[in-house]
């Protein structure tokens, strides 16, 4: 009789890790205001891939703008924006 080894993979919530900054999808209105304020187009924003683990977790779609808020020892908080792209 062979023993079957059962391996259980733990699902880790990466958003809870201390080194992962807060990610959130901007609404269409927030995205429009941001682009207008910065006087740029979506294509001019830095990009983030749709298969990025945090992009998948927050269920962002290609074309969405993501607001990333990082904690900083010197600035307190730093905000970055990225547009979700395919490949």
N, C-alpha and C positions, 0 to 999 in steps of 0.2 A: 504494500500500500504506500503510495507516494503522498507526502505531505505537501499541501499547497500553501505557499507563502503569500499571504495577503498583505499588500502594501497600500497604505492609505496616504494619499498626497494631501498635505495641508494646503488649504487655500489661504494665502496671506493677503490681507487688504493693504496694498501698497500705499494707498492714500494716508494711512495712519503712521507710516514711517517718518521719523523725525527729519530725514534728509529730503523728503519729497515735498516740494512746495504745493500750495493750494492751487488747483486748476478749476476754472469755471467757464462755461460757455456764455458768451454775451448774447443778449437778445438782439433781434434785428435792429431795433431802435437804438440800443446801446452801441452796436457795431457802426451804424450809420453816423451817430454823433461822434464816435471816436475817429472815424475816417475823415469826417468833416473838420473836426478840431485839429487833426494832424495834417490836413490837406494832402492826403495820400489815398491810393487805391488799395484794395485787398492784396493785389499782386505785389505791392511794395513792402508788405509786412514780412518779417521772418517766418519761416515755415516750420510746421511740425507734422510728422507723418501720421496718417490715420491708424497705423498699426502700433503707435506708441502706447504703452500700457495704460497711462493715465487718460489718454484720448479715448481709448476703448472703455475705460471704467466710467467716464462721465458721458459716454454715448454721443460724442461729438461727431458730426458728419463733415465730409469734404466741403470746404467753403466757409465753415463756421470759424469764428474768431474766438480764441481762447485767451482768457486773462489769467496770468500766472503771477501769484503773489509770493515773493520769497522774503524770508526773514533775513535781516542783515544786522550785524553787530554795529556797523558804523551808521547806516541810514535808517535803521529801524525796520522799514519795509521797502522793498523794491518791486515795482509792477512791470511786467513784461507782457507783450501781446504776440500771439502767433496765429497764423491762419492754417487750418488743417488742409493738407494736400494728400493726393493718392500715393503715387510712388515717385 
